[in-house]
């Protein structure tokens, strides 16, 4: 079980770094920067509510780095499935807002691959966990 926790946590670190660095490059993009300063990017109002929502979305992978390490099996599995699926869907959906820059598409490939892999590993974890915790029947033989 510890091996899977490490894998999931490591994938969340990888996804988080990609999310953050893509956002850093977004601030360096002159077109987006002008939009941020004007308060409107690709038709989306950059309000306090928008920023709060973006903060919540960014906190999910950051929190999952820790939760993947510390939650018990059942809660861990479902938290990873739900968080991974949510971020995979959000990232794929973001590709249809405006015309994404090549760097954004580049990072999105890695972000979607990481979060989809998290969902796949967490989903498959159930079978592996049952196999690890199943008690084999031992035939007692007496000489």
C-alpha positions as CSV (number, residue, x, y, z in Angstrom):
1,X,0.0,0.0,0.0
2,X,2.9,2.4,0.8
3,X,4.2,2.0,-2.8
4,X,0.9,3.1,-4.3
5,X,0.7,6.1,-1.9
6,X,4.2,7.2,-3.0
7,X,3.3,6.8,-6.7
8,X,0.1,8.8,-6.3
9,X,1.8,11.5,-4.3
10,X,4.6,11.8,-6.7
11,X,2.2,12.1,-9.7
12,X,0.4,14.9,-7.8
13,X,3.7,16.7,-7.3
14,X,4.4,16.3,-11.1
15,X,1.0,17.6,-12.0
16,X,1.2,20.5,-9.5
17,X,4.5,21.7,-10.9
18,X,3.1,21.6,-14.4
19,X,0.0,23.5,-13.4
20,X,2.0,26.2,-11.6
21,X,4.7,26.6,-14.3
22,X,2.0,26.9,-17.0
23,X,0.3,29.6,-15.0
24,X,3.7,31.4,-14.6
25,X,4.2,31.4,-18.3
26,X,0.6,32.6,-18.7
27,X,1.5,35.8,-16.8
28,X,4.4,36.3,-19.1
29,X,2.2,36.0,-22.2
30,X,1.6,39.7,-23.2
31,X,-1.9,39.0,-24.6
32,X,-3.0,37.3,-21.4
33,X,-1.3,39.8,-19.2
34,X,-3.2,42.6,-20.9
35,X,-6.4,40.7,-20.3
36,X,-5.5,40.1,-16.6
37,X,-4.8,43.8,-16.1
38,X,-8.0,44.7,-17.9
39,X,-9.9,42.2,-15.8
40,X,-11.1,40.0,-18.7
41,X,-9.3,37.1,-20.3
42,X,-10.9,35.3,-23.2
43,X,-14.4,36.5,-22.2
44,X,-13.9,35.5,-18.6
45,X,-14.2,38.2,-16.0
46,X,-11.2,38.1,-13.6
47,X,-13.1,38.9,-10.5
48,X,-12.5,38.0,-6.8
49,X,-14.9,35.1,-7.3
50,X,-13.0,33.8,-10.3
51,X,-9.7,34.1,-8.5
52,X,-11.1,32.3,-5.4
53,X,-12.4,29.5,-7.7
54,X,-9.0,29.3,-9.4
55,X,-7.4,29.1,-6.0
56,X,-9.6,26.2,-5.0
57,X,-8.7,24.4,-8.2
58,X,-5.0,24.9,-7.6
59,X,-5.3,23.8,-4.0
60,X,-6.7,20.4,-5.0
61,X,-3.5,18.9,-6.4
62,X,-1.4,20.6,-3.7
63,X,-3.6,19.0,-1.0
64,X,-3.6,15.7,-2.8
65,X,0.2,15.5,-2.4
66,X,-0.4,15.2,1.3
67,X,-3.7,13.3,1.3
68,X,-2.2,10.6,-1.0
69,X,0.4,9.9,1.7
70,X,-1.7,10.1,4.8
71,X,-5.3,8.9,4.1
72,X,-6.2,5.3,4.7
73,X,-6.8,3.0,1.7
74,X,-10.5,3.5,1.0
75,X,-10.6,7.3,1.5
76,X,-7.3,7.6,-0.4
77,X,-8.5,5.7,-3.4
78,X,-11.7,7.7,-3.7
79,X,-10.1,11.1,-3.1
80,X,-7.6,10.3,-5.9
81,X,-10.3,9.2,-8.3
82,X,-12.5,12.2,-7.6
83,X,-9.7,14.8,-7.6
84,X,-8.0,13.3,-10.6
85,X,-11.2,13.0,-12.6
86,X,-12.2,16.6,-11.7
87,X,-8.8,18.1,-12.7
88,X,-8.7,16.0,-15.9
89,X,-12.1,17.3,-16.9
90,X,-11.3,20.9,-16.0
91,X,-8.0,20.8,-17.9
92,X,-9.5,19.3,-21.0
93,X,-12.4,21.8,-20.8
94,X,-9.9,24.7,-20.5
95,X,-8.6,23.8,-23.9
96,X,-11.9,25.0,-25.5
97,X,-11.8,28.5,-23.9
98,X,-10.4,30.9,-26.4
99,X,-7.5,29.8,-28.5
100,X,-4.9,28.2,-26.3
101,X,-1.3,29.0,-26.9
102,X,1.2,26.3,-27.9
103,X,2.9,26.3,-24.5
104,X,-0.6,25.8,-22.8
105,X,-1.4,22.8,-25.0
106,X,2.1,21.4,-24.3
107,X,1.6,21.6,-20.5
108,X,-2.0,20.4,-20.8
109,X,-0.7,17.1,-22.4
110,X,1.4,16.4,-19.3
111,X,-1.3,17.6,-16.9
112,X,-4.0,15.5,-18.4
113,X,-1.6,12.5,-18.7
114,X,-0.7,12.8,-15.0
115,X,-4.2,13.3,-13.6
116,X,-5.7,10.5,-15.9
117,X,-2.9,8.2,-14.7
118,X,-3.8,9.0,-11.1
119,X,-7.4,8.1,-11.8
120,X,-6.4,4.9,-13.5
121,X,-4.0,3.8,-10.7
122,X,-6.4,4.7,-7.9
123,X,-9.2,2.9,-9.7
124,X,-7.1,-0.3,-10.2
125,X,-5.8,0.0,-6.6
126,X,-8.9,-1.8,-5.4
127,X,-8.0,-5.1,-7.1
128,X,-4.4,-4.9,-6.0
129,X,-5.5,-4.1,-2.4
130,X,-7.8,-7.1,-2.2
131,X,-5.1,-9.3,-3.5
132,X,-2.7,-8.1,-0.9
133,X,-5.1,-8.4,2.0
134,X,-6.7,-11.7,1.0
135,X,-5.9,-14.4,3.4
136,X,-4.8,-17.6,1.6
137,X,-6.2,-20.9,2.9
138,X,-3.5,-23.0,4.3
139,X,-3.9,-26.7,4.5
140,X,-2.6,-28.1,7.7
141,X,-0.9,-31.3,7.4
142,X,0.3,-33.5,10.2
143,X,3.2,-35.8,9.9
